[in-house]
Amino acid sequence: ATARARLGAAARAAPDAAGAVAACAVLGAAAAAGTSPATAAGALAALGLALQPMRRLADVTDRRQAWRVAEAQLDRALAAPALPMRRGERRAPRRDRPAVRLDRVVLEDGVAAAGTLAVGDVARLVGGDAASRRRLMLAIAGIEAPASGRIRVFGRGPASLPSAAVLYVGPETPILRGDLARNLRLAAPRADDAALRAALSAAGLEPLVERLGGLDARIAEHGADLRPDERSRLRAARALLGGRGLTLLDGEGLQLDAETSSRLVAALRSKGGATLV
């Protein structure tokens, strides 16, 4: 961005600098030749017209630099690993099967995982480092794929379940540009305003709602205009609205305080779904 600004400024300055030098030359030549003032003024006007295309060229140069920056960013985005494709019909979760079953799962970083989480239980994920635990949660959610082994969620492969069956809440959870209500309803599309306000209040976001001016207040992409703790609490409020299937709560990544975490876990337990923290 700095290089683009520098080049754009230089491209705009060049015609002006050249015009100043040329204007001095025109005035000097007119004085030496004894040209009338009207003729000298006409020459300066012609010079101004000649400089206009050069100024437009400076704008073109700036746009070309912007395109080059965007092209490099797009190349990086397209080169990133793709999400697993969701194929076939998405089937409803089977409540007679464990919420999560990990059979000899090995992640890309070599960390192995195994275990079972029953429907209605709340369990804490331990072992490995924070990045490995987050990667395992994303694999259970069907967002990443393990290197080997088998993951079953309610007896199905994660990619074959409806999106509402599994709710991942962590630093990877998207915050979209738009109003607060839209972001909360990603977890509960049919929730009314009263439920949204209750979730925001339980997550400690009443000051944010008051500051922004209500549920219709707009926020920036990724919540860029929110404080880090407000972004975490907004994601926590989303968990409070969902949680009837399987909730994957990355409290470590969200850096939630103990009180908010306890309130979240208690609320999720009361909904009867399974929760992995």
Secondary structure as GFF3:
##gff-version 3
##sequence-region A 1 277
A	DSSP	alpha_helix	2	33	.	.	.	ID=ss1
A	DSSP	alpha_helix	37	79	.	.	.	ID=ss2
A	DSSP	beta_strand	100	106	.	.	.	ID=ss3
A	DSSP	beta_strand	112	117	.	.	.	ID=ss4
A	DSSP	beta_strand	122	123	.	.	.	ID=ss5
A	DSSP	alpha_helix	130	140	.	.	.	ID=ss6
A	DSSP	beta_strand	148	153	.	.	.	ID=ss7
A	DSSP	three_ten_helix	158	160	.	.	.	ID=ss8
A	DSSP	three_ten_helix	163	165	.	.	.	ID=ss9
A	DSSP	beta_strand	166	169	.	.	.	ID=ss10
A	DSSP	beta_strand	178	179	.	.	.	ID=ss11
A	DSSP	alpha_helix	180	184	.	.	.	ID=ss12
A	DSSP	alpha_helix	193	202	.	.	.	ID=ss13
A	DSSP	alpha_helix	206	212	.	.	.	ID=ss14
A	DSSP	beta_strand	218	219	.	.	.	ID=ss15
A	DSSP	three_ten_helix	221	223	.	.	.	ID=ss16
A	DSSP	alpha_helix	228	241	.	.	.	ID=ss17
A	DSSP	beta_strand	246	249	.	.	.	ID=ss18
A	DSSP	alpha_helix	251	254	.	.	.	ID=ss19
A	DSSP	alpha_helix	258	270	.	.	.	ID=ss20
A	DSSP	beta_strand	274	276	.	.	.	ID=ss21
###
